[in-house]
Amino acid sequence: MRLDQYLSTVGLIKRRTAVKEMADDGLIRINGASIKPAHPVKIGDIIAIGGSHSMTLEVKNIPAGNMKKEMREEFFKRIDK
């Protein structure tokens, strides 16, 4: 699954266009590397999101489509707390 699709599906960033803008500005990194919004996300990847609501998370699972809000946290684990 693409990074922009993953982040919007699991509800971390609402719009895929916002993910694109943040990635283009270097605010999103996967495993320490700057990436493009179409970069594939794999289980175990560490995603660091910068900006005013910065966070770091580990990908636990890849969703197979849309999901309920209650299920979203099954797909990532915050590791910056």
N, C-alpha and C positions, 0 to 999 in steps of 0.2 A: 504494500500500500504506500502511496506517496505521502510525504511528510505533511503537505498542506491538507490532504484528505484526512489523515490520521488525527491531526490536532483539532480539526473542526468536528470530526465525528465523535471524539471522546470529550468534546466540550471545553478544551483548554483555550482555544481561540475561536471566536464565533464565525469569522468569515475567512474563506480560503484566500481572498485578496489581501487580508491583513497579514496572513502568514507570508505571502509573497513579498509584501513590502518589508516586513521584519527580516526575512531571510536576505533580501537584497541589501538591507542596511547592515547586515552582519550581526543581527541580534539573536539569531538562532544557530546553535551549533549541535552537531551530532558527533559524539565521541571525540570532542575537542576540535573538530574541523568545521569551518564555514561551509555551508551547503546551499543548494538551490531548492526551491519549494517542491520540485518533482523528485527529490532524492528518496530512494526507497527506505522505509523504516523496517527494522527487523527486531525480533524479540531479543532483549538484552541490551539494545542501544541505550545510551545515555544522552538525553536531549536537554540542553541548557537553553533557556529562554530568557533573554535580557529585557531591559526596559523597566517601566514603572512597576510592573507586577512580575518581577523576575522569579524564576523557579528552575529547579533541576529535577528531572524525573527519569526513571528507568521504565522502558517498555516491557510490560509483563505479557501482553497478548495483542494480537492484531484483530480488530473487529471485522466481521463479515458483512457489515451493512449498518443501517441505522439501528439505534438501540434506545432503551429507556434511560432517563437521567440517572436512575438508581444503579444501573449497571456500569456506568462509565468508569468508576474507579477500579473495576476489575482489570482494566487494560493498562494501567500505569501505576507506579508507586513513586511518590515524592521522596526525594533523598536529600533535600536541602534543609529540612526542618531540624 
